[in-house]
Amino acid sequence: MPQGNGAKKEKQNVSESRQLIGFLGKDPEKRQVRDNGANFAVLSVATQQSWKDSNDEWQSKTEWHRVVAFNRLGETIADSLQASHRAPRTPGQTVVVDGGAVLV
């Protein structure tokens, strides 16, 4: 049944599987949901794509991804990727993120 002019459109989320192989931009941030107190971690992951253009010169593009992991998984990720736990301490640690993505 068609909706009238006053009806609101509902926002739809798209869920899909993703794998990112990139570099950790900074130490993960531990956070907590205000409503229910659930713990989560936020990571900044950079991926880079390189190609040769029509002039046979190398070009590159870096994309930044915000990755969120909840509950125990988030705590484990944040703890294990903190700079103080890495050996040796080098910026841009390679990370692999494999899981579901919700695109809003």
Steps between C-alpha positions, in 0.01 A plus 500: 500500500655836400593738777363852510705816473529531880654152549865484608744284308678250721878486480620158390832351609694278264700217656781322320821310564828691472871434534747785543876463489659826596694701752398607848480880502519549877444307821145364528262699717304321772150639545172414669142529373313762704166319505595149607866522602624253235872531426636548150821594322547734205791450259622716213626283215658635181492305175697602194444435132775557241483494121674628189319775315481554123841677512655188659548686830413352839200644679370409844191560707464452877160436658431513873254257658338525842473152650290433811516177704265440793515327837782256578632502142534878513685486832737230374576688179562829680723338761710302252548788254601766754848640428624383839426137406659505154856390454679670344310830521453599139232728359271362233467146630339274238155374603245269343134564577256228398133529582166648426444859402187703547482784254268777611 
